[in-house]
Every structure is written in C-alpha cells, then in structure tokens.
Amino acid sequence: MLTDFSNEPLLDFSNDTSRRLMAEAVEAVQSRLGAHYPLVLGGERVDTRDRIRSVNPAQPDETVGTVAKADAALADRAIAEAEKAFVTWRRWDPAARARILWRAAAALRRRKFEFSAWLVFEAGKSWAEADADTAEAIDFLEFYGREGVRWSREQPATRLPGEENHVFYIPLGVGVVIPPWNFPLAIMAGMTTAAAVAGNTVVLKPASVTPVVAAKFVELLEEAGIPPGVVNFCPGSGGAIGDRLVQHPRTRFISFTGSRDVGLRIWELAAKRSPGQIWLKRVIAEMGGKDAILVDETADLDAAADGIVASAFGYQGQKCSACSRAIVVKSVYRDVVERVVARAKTITVGPPRDPRNAMGPVIDQAAFDKIREYIAVGRGEGNLVLGAKPAEGPGYFIPPTIVEGVAPAARIACEEIFGPVLAMIPATDFGQGLEIANATEYGLTGAVFSRDRARLERAREEFHCGNLYFNRKCTGALVDVHPFGGFNMSGTDSKAGGRDYLGLFLQMKSVCERL
Ligand code: NAP
C-alpha cells in the first residue's frame, strides 16, 4: 500500500558509511566524465554536429560531458513528438502515470550517491548541498506522483435536481520546461514530472551549464518506463531556441524557473498569439530574489548569525532563496556584524570533491565576472569587512564576501547578485527594518530573528514574501512542508512542492447531463 508522503532524510557525512559511499561515488563518476549525450526526441537518440560542453566549475579544463545542441528545426521536432505522445499519454490511468514517478524515485534513492556526485562535478555543489538537491528530487517524484492521483479524482459539485453533473481536471497539452542550473536535479526533475504526471507531454530544455545531470535523469525516467515522446530531452542555447519553443503555436504552456529578465521575456512572448495558435498560453515563471533576514535587539544573536551565514553562503549564495541582505536593528548591529564575520571566516572554499570544503566554485566565468563586478560596486557602497579576493585555484572560486554599512537603496542592496556577497544594513528599529526588507521589487524568501511575539505577528502580516521563516535560516524549503514561490518580480508564486502546484498543469472540465 502507498504510504503517506514523507521527506527524504538528508545524509550525515560525519557518518563513516555515508562518507565512504560518497567518496566511492565521486571516484566512480570521475571515471565516467566526458561522455556524450544526444537529444532524446520521441524516444529516439538524435545527435547534432554542434555540441554543448559541460565543464567542472572547480576545474574548467575538465569536461563533465557533452550534449547535442538542438537548433530551431529540432526544437520544432521536439514539439511535434510531444504532441504525438500526448494523444495516448493523456488517456493513461493517472495511477499508472504516478507509478512511473515512484519507480524513478526508488531508482534515484538507490543511486543517490551517484547522482549527488554528478552534482558535485557539474554544479560545484558541496557534498551536503548535492545530497539536499538529490533528496529534493526524490521528494518531488514521490509527492507529485501522489498529487497526480489526488487531482485525478472527481471534484465536488453541488447537486441540482434533474441533472447529473461531473467536474474533473484534464491536462493542457504540450509544455516547454525551462529550468535553471542552480538545482539542476531537483528543480529540473520537479518541473518536468509535475507537468508529465498530470497527463501533459514535455519538451525539456535544460540549462546549458548543467545538461548532463538532466540527461542522466531522462535516462532514469526511461528506465522507470516513461513512454517515448512524453519527456523530450532538447538541450540548446536558451537564446537560440528558447524563443522558438515559447512562441511555437502548439506550445500550450511554459514552465520556467530562472532570472527575472528571461522570465519577463517569456511572459511577454507567450502573451502574443502566433499564427495558427488557438489558445492562451499559460506561463508559470519562478524568478529571482533579493532575500532579507531581519534581526532585532531581542533575538538570539548567535542563532541569527548562524542563520545569516548558512543562508548567505550555502551553495556559494547561488540559491534564489539566499540571504543577500541582513538588516539589523542598530543597538545590536555591530555585535551581529562581528558574529557573522567571525563565522563566515571559518568557511573553507575549494574544490567540492573534497568534503572538507564547505563552499565550492560559482557556476561559470560569466557568474564569476558578474559577482566580482558587484564586489567592486560594493566597495563604494559600504565597508568591505570580509572576502573580495578570489580563492586559490583554476576554478571560479569566490570566498564569502561581506559589505557592511550599506544603505537600503544601494545597488548591492537592491539587485540580485547570485553569489556569496552579503550586504549588511543597519535599521533604526524593527519597523524601519521591515520597511527596508519590503523595499525590493522581489518577494521570494525572508526571515526574522526576534523573541518579541508582537513583532513576529506583525511580520507575519507585513513582510511581503512568498516564504517567510521565523528564527531560522531562509533557505532549505522542503517539499510539502514549505511550498515554494515568490511575489512581485520573484514570479507567479507557483508554490512548487505544494498542493496547488499540479493545478497549474491542468484545466477543469464540467460535464452536465439532463436527466
Ligand atoms: P537564466 O539565465 O534565466 O536561465 C534559466 C533558463 O532559461 C536556462 O535554461 C536558460 O537556458 C533559459 N533561457 C535563457 N534565455 C532564454 C530565452 N530567451 N528563452 C527561453 N529560455 C531561455 O537563469 P539561471 O542563471 O539559470 O538561474 C539563476 C536565476 O534563477 C536566478 O535569478 C535565481 O534567483 C532564479 N531561480 C529562481 C527560483 C525560484 O523558485 N524562484 C529557483 C531557482 C533559481 P541557457 O542555459 O541555455 O541560457
């Protein structure tokens, strides 16, 4: 019998067995680097002369793998294959569709260390961050499988004498799934399988810096029994084929997670009717953040400093939920700055294949350059109290960087940097701190450290973000515990991992028969 959903436990790498198994997986994956992965269209392997080379950001001369690169014609073919498969997949028993996700979850659980090792090489994740990504992918598969069954049930409708009424959900059609690189397994897998389990078929265009993990996941889905054409693996440059996929008249919906600018572009393009298009496209767009942690004078300052450091520097600050602003009430501001700096100083930065390194590289040269530019901007906007110098090594290493005394309107306090750069901002009191926290175009995550009940209740109402946490870090949302998604320019607030999510991939049908 199917058990209730529960979250996949995270591994403890101080445990000898977990450490040994992960070290073995890292060795094994290292020996498999450099392989080539074609497109998968309608179940068929399709290769191209043009290729995308995925590199290890800790050692950019090391090729993790290459993948075929779709052009516009192959993007069109991917849509056509998805459309063909939709005819039968939409009629599958929802429980049978869900079983494929559960089989994939079981396989991923068995191969957990291997997938986490791929994340270490391709995304530069520390062991713990890689394990959390893999665990979240398992959670999505388990949870969305159950949700697929739940949403397929007949929906309640009030009885009307003389009529028999039925209300139920049906899938939308062909969806284009465009995930980011920062959770290249969990977010990619969650977006893809939520759409598919609801009866849609998918063209998956992975992020170009992390396509190998996606290729491995598509293989896993095939092994679990996903029919040809339900998930079409279609890597290619977002700039080159993204518009084509979004504008295609047979695309029914676009599920996107990534930056504000690309999200806005997709939103606009999808709103324009293409020749031959007979529906309004649905867009699910989860975008950036400029997330804040607010600390007042009643807070446990050690806990606050721990929370700020974990949220700001976990996975090199490359989480949409990362704390990039610490807003601290003046009377404890100096104290908190000192505690945060003291903790951040102890973080070791280096190649993540070595478990002693808590922080690895940022994702690529472009990210490295952009973050360094922001650090230069930050020097002029406050006091640089930690970081700045790139860490040793050929990879894209940037150490934890803290700028304090930053004004709320400074660029580093307003723009998403997406790297290990924390702006610390003094506030006169809690009320002003809340105003500063809300003075952003984003609204993804936030946290408050306080022991004052009235203030926490005020923040519950007034702190305008999709995921708000009290007296803990603002990263690490868990599936079906903290449904995830943001307000304003952070996106359409889809609440991934929540019980409304599957509804985004469905439409309701009402059938009435006169008796
Ligand atoms: P990105 O540059 O916007 O890329 C995201 C995806 O969009 C990639 O697959 C990319 O493909 C594709 N793309 C680029 N241009 C496109 C176009 N014109 N049309 C269609 N697709 C296009 O974002 P990223 O750097 O991967 O991810 C970091 C961003 O994601 C941050 O802003 C972060 O806050 C956000 N994020 C948000 C959430 C959330 O839940 N709100 C979660 C994770 C990340 P290529 O790789 O080929 O360019």
Residues whose N, C-alpha, C, O or C-beta is under 5 A from the ligand:
A	BS01	NAP	I178 P179 P180 W181 K205 P206 A207 S208 V209 G236 S237 G238 G239 G242 D243 T257 G258 S259 R260 V262 E286 M287 G288 G289 C320 S490
